[in-house]
Every structure is written in structure tokens, then in C-alpha cells.
Amino acid sequence: MQLYYYLFLAIAVLIVVLFVRYLILKKKNVSVRLFASALKTENRGDFEEAVITYQTALDEVKKIRFHSALEHKIVNKLKVLNTVIAYTHNARFSRP
């Protein structure tokens, strides 16, 4: 009969863990909103501001640790943007 108590306790702990995980994952909306904002900024052509917003979104994703796909997208976007910014700066200072 004690087995039923342990089973009930395990189910209760599982429900609590799932509820806490839901609350934590609910916070990912901040990082998703920052990602969307950075994407809009990038599409406008303001690359330096987009890099800052992407880095902020990456910090938020790293705090959560549950959204690895978004983290990889942001890291790839940062690599591309840093390359574009470097190319733009080099093109400005080159002689015609």
C-alpha cells in the first residue's frame, strides 16, 4: 500500500516540475520579441543596432537554456551581420 503513496508523490512532483518549466518557458517570449525586433532593424539596414539587439536576445536565450534552436539562429545571424559590417567598413575605406 505504500507503493501507491510513492506513486502519488511522484505524480505530484512531476506536475510541479512541469508547471515550473511552463513558467520558465513562458519567459522565452522576451527573447523571441527581441529576435523579431532585431530582424526588423536588420531589414531596415541598421546593422549595428541589429547586432546589439541580437546580442541582448542571445543573453536572454542563454538565461533560459531551453531554446537552443533560437540560440543557433541568433549566433548565425550575428556571424553574418559582423561579416557584413566588416565588409561595409572595408568598402568605405578602399580607394576607387
N, C-alpha and C positions, 0 to 999 in steps of 0.2 A: 504494500500500500504506500510505502514511502517513495516508490518509483513515480507514482502519479504526482507527488509533490515536487519532485525534481523536474519532471516534465513540465508542470505548470510554471515553475520558476524559470526554466529555460525559455519557454514561450514568452513570458513576461519580459525577460531580459532582451530577447530578440525584438520584441515590439518597441521597447525603449530605445534600443540601438538604431532601429530603422527610423524612428521618429527623429532622433538627434541627427542622423545622416540626412534626412529630408530637410531639416532646418539649415544644416550646413550647405547643402547643395542649393538651397533657395538663394543663398548669398551670391551664387555664381552669376546672377543677373547683373551685378555690378560690373564684373569683368566682361560679360557679353555686351553690355551697353557701351563700355569703354572701347571695346573692339569695333563696334559699329560706328562709334563716333570717330575713331581713328581712320576707319575705312572711308568715311565721308570726307574727312580732312585730306586724306591722300588723294581722293578723286578730284578734289578742288585744286590740287597741285601744291599744297603747302606741306612739303615733305618733312621739314624739321619739326613742325608741330605734330605731325602724324607719328614721328618716331617717339616723341615724348609721351604721347597718349598710348601708343603701343607698349612702351616700357611700363607705364602705370598699369595697364591691363595685364601685362605679364606678371607684375608683382602681385596683383590680386589673384591671378590664377595659381601662382605658387603658394599663396596662403591657403587656398582651398585644397589643393593637391588631388582633386578628383576629376579634373577636366583636362586630361593630357592631350586630347586631340586639339583643343583650342590653344594649348600651350605650344604645340608644334606649329600650328598655323601662324601664331604671333612671332615665333622665332624665325620662321621662314620669311615673313613679311619684313621683319627688322633687317635681315640679311640683304634682302632685295633693296630696301629703302636706303640702307647705308651705302650700297653699291651705286645706286642712282645719284645720291647726294655727292659721293666722291667723284663720279663721272661728271656731274654738273659743275662742280668746283674746278675740276681739271680742264674742262672745256672753256670755262671763263678765262682762265689764265694762259691758255695756249695762244700762240701767235697765228694770225690768219695766213 
